[in-house]
Amino acid sequence: MAFPNLQDLKQLEVLVLRNCLLTGTIPEYIGNMTDMQILDLSFNKLIGEIPNAIKNLRSLKYMFLTNNSLNGSVPSWLVHSKKNFDVSFNNFTGSTTANCQQSNVSLVSSFPLTTSNVSSWCLMKDLPCPIKPEWKFSAEGF
């Protein structure tokens, strides 16, 4: 399914199109939605680069682009953002100045293992878990 035409919704504050099987690129007009506070386009099949127009969204507090097929370089404005952005599990290429301790931006598993420009091993796909996973369940409060 192609990305819906929402370009006339310039005062939209929350856009959640999670797991909608969207294909294609993220439209540039998203950057014109100046009141946007939450943008969630996770778990789709989006390709291409993250539009630079998104950096114009001054009210944006949370952006989730997790688990798509976005590629190209991660924009520097995004890497150095103090906002809560998650672009993990994509197919980015190129270099980034991010590291495993980047405070508010998740890039985990967003670069292929063969990317030689990535300085931090923890940003690469197929990251092995260093310990056996544990599952804990608390029935407290039920």
C-alpha positions as CSV (number, residue, x, y, z in Angstrom):
1,M,0.0,0.0,0.0
2,A,1.4,3.4,-1.0
3,F,1.8,6.1,1.6
4,P,-1.6,8.0,1.9
5,N,-1.9,11.5,0.7
6,L,-2.0,13.6,3.9
7,Q,-0.4,16.8,2.7
8,D,-3.5,18.9,3.5
9,L,-3.3,17.9,7.2
10,K,-0.8,20.6,8.1
11,Q,-2.0,20.9,11.7
12,L,-1.8,17.2,12.5
13,E,-0.1,16.6,15.9
14,V,0.0,12.8,16.0
15,L,0.5,10.5,13.0
16,V,0.6,6.8,13.8
17,L,0.7,4.5,10.8
18,R,2.3,1.5,12.5
19,N,2.3,-1.8,10.8
20,C,0.1,-0.7,7.9
21,L,2.2,-2.4,5.1
22,L,3.1,1.0,3.7
23,T,5.6,1.0,0.8
24,G,7.6,3.6,-1.0
25,T,9.4,6.6,0.5
26,I,8.4,8.9,3.4
27,P,6.9,12.0,1.7
28,E,8.7,15.3,2.0
29,Y,5.4,17.0,2.9
30,I,5.6,15.4,6.4
31,G,8.1,18.3,7.1
32,N,5.2,20.8,6.6
33,M,3.2,19.4,9.5
34,T,4.7,21.9,11.9
35,D,2.5,20.9,14.9
36,M,3.5,17.2,14.7
37,Q,4.6,15.9,18.1
38,I,4.5,12.1,17.5
39,L,5.4,10.4,14.2
40,D,5.2,6.6,14.2
41,L,5.8,4.9,10.9
42,S,7.3,1.7,12.4
43,F,6.9,-1.8,11.0
44,N,6.2,-0.9,7.4
45,K,8.1,-1.5,4.2
46,L,9.3,2.1,3.7
47,I,12.4,2.6,1.6
48,G,14.7,5.5,0.8
49,E,16.3,8.1,3.0
50,I,14.8,10.0,5.9
51,P,13.6,13.3,4.4
52,N,15.6,16.3,5.7
53,A,12.3,18.2,5.8
54,I,11.5,16.3,9.0
55,K,14.1,18.4,10.8
56,N,11.7,21.4,10.4
57,L,9.3,19.8,12.8
58,R,10.2,21.8,15.9
59,S,7.3,20.3,18.0
60,L,8.3,16.7,17.2
61,K,9.1,14.9,20.5
62,Y,8.9,11.2,19.4
63,M,9.7,9.7,16.1
64,F,9.5,5.9,15.4
65,L,10.8,4.7,12.1
66,T,11.7,1.3,13.4
67,N,11.8,-1.9,11.3
68,N,11.5,-0.5,7.8
69,S,14.0,-0.7,4.9
70,L,15.2,2.9,5.1
71,N,18.7,3.4,3.6
72,G,21.2,6.0,2.8
73,S,23.0,7.9,5.6
74,V,21.4,8.8,8.9
75,P,21.1,12.6,8.8
76,S,23.4,14.3,11.3
77,W,20.5,16.4,12.7
78,L,18.9,13.2,13.7
79,V,21.9,11.5,15.3
80,H,22.6,14.6,17.4
81,S,19.0,15.2,18.4
82,K,18.0,15.4,22.1
83,K,14.6,14.1,21.2
84,N,13.3,10.6,21.4
85,F,13.9,9.0,18.0
86,D,14.1,5.4,17.1
87,V,15.3,4.4,13.6
88,S,16.6,1.0,14.6
89,F,16.3,-2.1,12.4
90,N,16.7,-0.4,9.0
91,N,19.3,-0.7,6.2
92,F,21.4,2.5,6.6
93,T,24.7,2.8,4.8
94,G,27.5,5.4,5.1
95,S,29.1,6.5,8.3
96,T,27.7,7.9,11.5
97,T,29.2,9.6,14.5
98,A,26.8,7.8,16.8
99,N,27.9,5.3,19.3
100,C,26.2,2.7,21.5
101,Q,25.6,5.2,24.2
102,Q,23.7,7.8,22.1
103,S,21.2,9.0,24.6
104,N,17.9,9.6,22.8
105,V,18.4,8.1,19.4
106,S,18.2,4.4,18.8
107,L,20.2,3.2,15.8
108,V,20.5,-0.4,17.0
109,S,20.9,-3.0,14.2
110,S,20.6,-0.4,11.5
111,F,23.8,-1.0,9.7
112,P,24.9,-4.3,7.9
113,L,27.8,-6.3,9.3
114,T,29.9,-5.4,6.2
115,T,29.7,-1.7,6.8
116,S,33.3,-0.7,7.5
117,N,32.5,3.0,8.2
118,V,30.5,2.2,11.3
119,S,32.6,2.8,14.4
120,S,30.4,1.0,16.9
121,W,29.9,-2.7,16.7
122,C,26.5,-2.4,18.5
123,L,24.9,-0.6,15.6
124,M,25.3,-3.5,13.2
125,K,22.7,-6.1,12.2
126,D,22.8,-9.7,13.5
127,L,24.1,-8.4,16.8
128,P,24.6,-11.5,19.0
129,C,23.2,-11.4,22.5
130,P,26.0,-11.7,25.0
131,I,24.0,-13.5,27.6
132,K,21.2,-16.0,27.7
133,P,17.8,-14.2,27.6
134,E,15.7,-14.3,30.7
135,W,12.0,-13.9,30.9
136,K,10.5,-12.7,34.1
137,F,6.8,-12.3,34.8
138,S,5.3,-10.7,37.8
139,A,1.7,-11.4,38.7
140,E,1.8,-8.7,41.3
141,G,-1.2,-6.4,41.0
142,F,-3.4,-9.0,39.2
